[in-house]
Amino acid sequence: MTVCPDRKSVLEEQSNLESYVPECAPDGRYQKIQCYKSTGYCWCVHEDTGKPIPGTSVKDLNPKCDAVQPPSRPMKGCPENRKNAFLKDLMEFLSQTMEEQKLSGSDKGLLLIDQHPLNEQIAAWNFHALDTNKNR
């Protein structure tokens, strides 16, 4: 585990060795398990926010963070059936656009690579067709 760079500078500025500084993963997110070594307590945190997950604190053990259940409240956003319908319609539109461009001879996309799933091929083709300055 490594100390997050932005938190390391705070630690260096503080002379109190009892200060707690969160541990981060190499990708910059928080480690799932955080420990206050001087007390022996460890707990689970949300990897993106670093906020402690209530009820996960244990002494002299590592908590089982993978067993922590996600919040029971429903997530706001698009219901699964509407999202699936949208994605189906989007893929049909992108596929139709690709076919029309190929038939008209104004194909600006890339060659499809058969080893990838068809949806990925269609999405990649449309992306390259829309990327007019080729900067990705």
C-alpha positions as CSV (number, residue, x, y, z in Angstrom):
1,M,0.0,0.0,0.0
2,T,1.2,3.5,-0.7
3,V,0.3,6.8,0.8
4,C,-1.6,9.1,-1.6
5,P,0.7,11.9,-2.8
6,D,-1.6,14.7,-1.8
7,R,-2.0,13.1,1.7
8,K,1.7,12.4,2.1
9,S,2.5,16.2,2.0
10,V,-0.1,16.8,4.7
11,L,1.5,14.0,6.8
12,E,4.9,15.5,6.4
13,E,3.6,18.9,7.5
14,Q,2.2,17.5,10.7
15,S,4.5,16.6,13.5
16,N,1.9,14.6,15.3
17,L,2.7,10.9,14.5
18,E,-0.8,9.9,15.6
19,S,-2.4,11.5,12.5
20,Y,-4.2,9.1,10.2
21,V,-3.4,9.4,6.5
22,P,-5.4,7.2,4.1
23,E,-3.7,4.6,2.0
24,C,-4.2,4.6,-1.8
25,A,-3.9,2.1,-4.6
26,P,-1.5,2.6,-7.5
27,D,-4.5,3.8,-9.6
28,G,-5.0,6.8,-7.2
29,R,-8.2,5.4,-5.6
30,Y,-8.4,4.6,-1.9
31,Q,-7.4,1.1,-0.7
32,K,-10.6,-0.9,0.3
33,I,-9.1,-1.6,3.7
34,Q,-7.8,1.3,5.8
35,C,-6.0,0.7,9.1
36,Y,-5.0,3.0,12.0
37,K,-1.8,1.1,12.8
38,S,-1.3,2.6,16.3
39,T,-4.6,1.3,17.5
40,G,-4.9,-1.9,15.5
41,Y,-8.3,-0.9,14.0
42,C,-9.1,-1.5,10.3
43,W,-12.2,-0.7,8.4
44,C,-13.6,-0.7,4.8
45,V,-14.0,2.4,2.7
46,H,-15.6,3.3,-0.6
47,E,-12.7,3.1,-3.1
48,D,-13.7,6.3,-5.0
49,T,-14.5,8.5,-2.0
50,G,-12.5,7.1,0.9
51,K,-15.5,7.4,3.1
52,P,-15.8,4.7,5.8
53,I,-18.4,2.0,5.4
54,P,-20.4,1.8,8.7
55,G,-20.2,-1.4,10.6
56,T,-16.9,-2.7,9.1
57,S,-14.4,-1.6,11.8
58,V,-12.5,-4.5,13.4
59,K,-9.6,-4.7,15.8
60,D,-6.4,-6.7,15.0
61,L,-8.0,-8.2,11.9
62,N,-8.6,-7.3,8.3
63,P,-12.3,-6.6,7.6
64,K,-14.0,-8.6,4.8
65,C,-14.7,-5.7,2.5
66,D,-15.7,-7.9,-0.4
67,A,-18.6,-9.2,1.7
68,V,-20.0,-5.7,2.2
69,Q,-23.4,-5.3,0.6
70,P,-24.1,-2.3,-1.6
71,P,-26.6,0.2,-0.3
72,S,-30.1,-1.1,-0.3
73,R,-31.6,2.2,-1.6
74,P,-32.4,2.2,-5.3
75,M,-30.0,4.1,-7.5
76,K,-31.5,7.0,-9.4
77,G,-31.2,6.9,-13.1
78,C,-32.5,5.1,-16.1
79,P,-34.4,1.8,-15.3
80,E,-32.7,-1.3,-16.6
81,N,-35.4,-2.1,-19.2
82,R,-35.3,1.5,-20.6
83,K,-31.5,1.4,-20.7
84,N,-31.6,-1.9,-22.6
85,A,-34.1,-0.5,-25.1
86,F,-32.0,2.6,-25.6
87,L,-28.9,0.6,-26.2
88,K,-30.7,-1.7,-28.6
89,D,-32.0,1.2,-30.6
90,L,-28.6,3.0,-30.5
91,M,-26.9,-0.1,-31.9
92,E,-29.5,-0.5,-34.6
93,F,-29.0,3.1,-35.6
94,L,-25.2,2.9,-35.6
95,S,-25.4,-0.4,-37.6
96,Q,-27.7,1.2,-40.2
97,T,-25.5,4.3,-40.5
98,M,-22.5,2.1,-41.1
99,E,-24.3,0.0,-43.7
100,E,-25.6,3.1,-45.5
101,Q,-22.1,4.7,-45.6
102,K,-20.6,1.5,-47.0
103,L,-23.3,1.1,-49.7
104,S,-22.9,4.8,-50.8
105,G,-19.2,4.5,-51.1
106,S,-18.4,7.2,-48.7
107,D,-17.1,4.8,-46.1
108,K,-15.0,6.9,-43.6
109,G,-14.8,4.3,-40.9
110,L,-12.2,1.6,-40.4
111,L,-12.1,-2.0,-41.4
112,L,-13.9,-4.3,-39.0
113,I,-11.9,-6.8,-37.1
114,D,-13.7,-10.1,-36.9
115,Q,-12.1,-11.1,-33.5
116,H,-14.2,-8.4,-31.7
117,P,-17.9,-8.7,-30.9
118,L,-20.1,-7.2,-33.5
119,N,-21.4,-4.3,-31.2
120,E,-17.8,-3.3,-30.6
121,Q,-17.0,-3.4,-34.3
122,I,-20.0,-1.2,-35.1
123,A,-19.2,1.3,-32.3
124,A,-15.5,1.5,-33.3
125,W,-16.5,2.0,-37.0
126,N,-18.8,4.9,-36.1
127,F,-16.3,6.4,-33.8
128,H,-13.6,6.5,-36.5
129,A,-16.1,7.8,-39.0
130,L,-17.0,10.7,-36.7
131,D,-13.4,11.4,-35.7
132,T,-12.8,13.9,-38.5
133,N,-9.4,15.2,-37.2
134,K,-8.2,11.7,-36.3
135,N,-7.1,12.8,-32.8
136,R,-9.2,10.0,-31.1
